Amino acid sequence: MRCYSLRLAIVLAAAAPAGAQTEQCALIQSVTAEDRPNVGLTVIVLKTADQKSRLMRVLAPLGVLLPSGLGLKIDQADVGRAGFVRCLPNGCVAEVIMDEKLIGQLKGGQVATFIIFQTPEEGIGIPVSLAGFTQGFDKLP
């Protein structure tokens, strides 16, 4: 299997997960908040090795308020929140199984805004361009 990088806001990358015999391709985009250069996140979209599910994983910085989860808006329409599933040395991971509705919203959207919370009252919106999402997602094996 071979994955190619696209010259768009979203990159198509490949790596062999630990213990896997083949590479797994994913869309990856890393961004920082415009007003807070020390606050950023990485969005990863992939198909599971068994090809049965599509996942979105978001790596948020340490220090986020875990109970509030990760919010998502697409073109200012509220999509919902995802809970954090674990924290690693480099950040905390929120993960959702992507259904057809969410995939359609991402393909039809211009900007996804991920919202992390440092306090219950203070949400930080981090916009992520969806330019190239449809093309990249459709190329995922």
Summary of the structure (lengths in Angstrom):
residues: 141
radius of gyration: 14.7
end to end distance: 8.2
largest distance: 45.6
contacts: 404
relative contact order: 0.23
helix: 13%
strand: 50%
